[in-house]
């Protein structure tokens, strides 16, 4: 099974900061990766698909990059509504397995 | 409006059963893979199961194989999760999600989610 790790597990940042979250797969997964944002008590929201494509309606300050084993989610200028937990999800063996990373919590500094 | 609404959660004793439902509206339900994802209290997301558009393929995370069954009724625009032999570690919020699957550019993700239904397994 492919294992996903995320770093950091949490980050404290201020409004306007640039925030970068890394997701690493235990083996190559090409571009079979998505990113989600989840706020407390709410369902996850799709931000990025195919590793680097911005989901419709998602602000352009969010961007994704990477391929193979190393991926990055970047928030170029953190806004108050961006304080949340972010998850990556791999689908290299879709539909048999679609595991999530452990999450990265972004909170207020 | 594209929408998924889960129901059927509740408190159940260890070893018991529960059937979750997910009602879809605003899109052609029969055209999409569908998934169940759960989140234990204070924990991260865990993919549980998915089902192909016509119900001919079903896949499960190892921890629920043999205990949970995913199904769908395209005529009723509904997705189900039958959960048997429930354990304390199955306690979670269960979400249904529309899964866009793999396409030429890559994995397109789960783009529509329900609000979740809470399952608590406790004596």
HADDOCK unambig.tbl for C-alpha pairs under 7 A between the chains (distance, minus, plus):
assign (segid A and resid 31 and name CA) (segid B and resid 106 and name CA) 4.95 0.50 0.50
assign (segid A and resid 31 and name CA) (segid B and resid 107 and name CA) 6.68 0.50 0.50
assign (segid A and resid 32 and name CA) (segid B and resid 106 and name CA) 4.93 0.50 0.50
assign (segid A and resid 32 and name CA) (segid B and resid 107 and name CA) 4.38 0.50 0.50
assign (segid A and resid 33 and name CA) (segid B and resid 107 and name CA) 5.71 0.50 0.50
assign (segid A and resid 34 and name CA) (segid B and resid 107 and name CA) 6.74 0.50 0.50
assign (segid A and resid 34 and name CA) (segid B and resid 108 and name CA) 6.88 0.50 0.50
assign (segid A and resid 34 and name CA) (segid B and resid 109 and name CA) 5.59 0.50 0.50
assign (segid A and resid 42 and name CA) (segid B and resid 115 and name CA) 6.80 0.50 0.50
assign (segid A and resid 43 and name CA) (segid B and resid 113 and name CA) 6.42 0.50 0.50
assign (segid A and resid 43 and name CA) (segid B and resid 114 and name CA) 6.85 0.50 0.50
assign (segid A and resid 43 and name CA) (segid B and resid 115 and name CA) 5.74 0.50 0.50
assign (segid A and resid 43 and name CA) (segid B and resid 116 and name CA) 7.00 0.50 0.50
assign (segid A and resid 46 and name CA) (segid B and resid 109 and name CA) 6.98 0.50 0.50
assign (segid A and resid 46 and name CA) (segid B and resid 110 and name CA) 6.55 0.50 0.50
assign (segid A and resid 46 and name CA) (segid B and resid 111 and name CA) 5.55 0.50 0.50
assign (segid A and resid 49 and name CA) (segid B and resid 107 and name CA) 6.16 0.50 0.50
assign (segid A and resid 49 and name CA) (segid B and resid 108 and name CA) 4.78 0.50 0.50
assign (segid A and resid 49 and name CA) (segid B and resid 109 and name CA) 5.76 0.50 0.50
assign (segid A and resid 50 and name CA) (segid B and resid 105 and name CA) 5.96 0.50 0.50
assign (segid A and resid 50 and name CA) (segid B and resid 106 and name CA) 4.23 0.50 0.50
assign (segid A and resid 50 and name CA) (segid B and resid 107 and name CA) 4.79 0.50 0.50
assign (segid A and resid 50 and name CA) (segid B and resid 108 and name CA) 5.60 0.50 0.50
assign (segid A and resid 91 and name CA) (segid B and resid 107 and name CA) 6.35 0.50 0.50
assign (segid A and resid 95 and name CA) (segid B and resid 59 and name CA) 6.93 0.50 0.50
assign (segid A and resid 96 and name CA) (segid B and resid 59 and name CA) 5.51 0.50 0.50
assign (segid A and resid 98 and name CA) (segid B and resid 47 and name CA) 6.23 0.50 0.50
assign (segid A and resid 99 and name CA) (segid B and resid 46 and name CA) 6.73 0.50 0.50
assign (segid A and resid 99 and name CA) (segid B and resid 47 and name CA) 6.06 0.50 0.50
assign (segid A and resid 100 and name CA) (segid B and resid 45 and name CA) 6.28 0.50 0.50
assign (segid A and resid 100 and name CA) (segid B and resid 46 and name CA) 6.34 0.50 0.50
assign (segid A and resid 102 and name CA) (segid B and resid 44 and name CA) 5.72 0.50 0.50
assign (segid A and resid 103 and name CA) (segid B and resid 44 and name CA) 6.43 0.50 0.50
